[in-house]
Structure formats: structure tokens, C-alpha cells
Amino acid sequence: MEIVLDGREWQTEAEFIEAVLAGVDAPPWHGRNYNALRDSFVTGSINGIEAPYDFTIRMPLDPSPEVADAVRYFVARISDWREEGAPLSVRLD
């Protein structure tokens, strides 16, 4: 499923992670960190929308350093999680 994340208003990593969680319809109790994202993306059966996930991240022209770092880290983790067999992709728009 294509999940479009609109980052034009993000200022913090927390806002980015909240957008990812909203995009996959994560339950309220879902952890707000990359370990929790890994668990729900690789293991599955947690989120309202299950993988495959095809993330499109719409970045602002001049993102905050915190957001830029968070998105870079997320893209790298998606690559790692794909190697674990999770059906994931990500692109920046």
C-alpha cells in the first residue's frame, strides 16, 4: 500500500514518527521509536494497515536538521528491514 507522508510542516523527529504511525494506522499504544517501528513492520500483525508499505515522503524545501536526520535514518532502517524480509520501500518526493 502506498503511504504518502507530507513533511512540509514537520519540525521535529517526533512529528515525523507520528506521521509514520498515522500512515500505517498504528494503535495508540504503539511505541514511538525505531525499534517499535521495526517490530511492527517486520513482524506485522500490529497496525491497522499491514505491509507491504510503499512510503513516499514529501519533504519541505528546507527541512529542519532534526527532520532531515530523522528521514535519513528512517530510509536507512527501511533498507535494513527489507534485508530482514519486510516488504517495504521508500522514496523522497
Beta strands, then each sheet from edge to edge (+ up, - down):
strand 1: 2-6
strand 2: 53-58
strand 3: 88-92
sheet 1: 1+ 2+ 3+
end
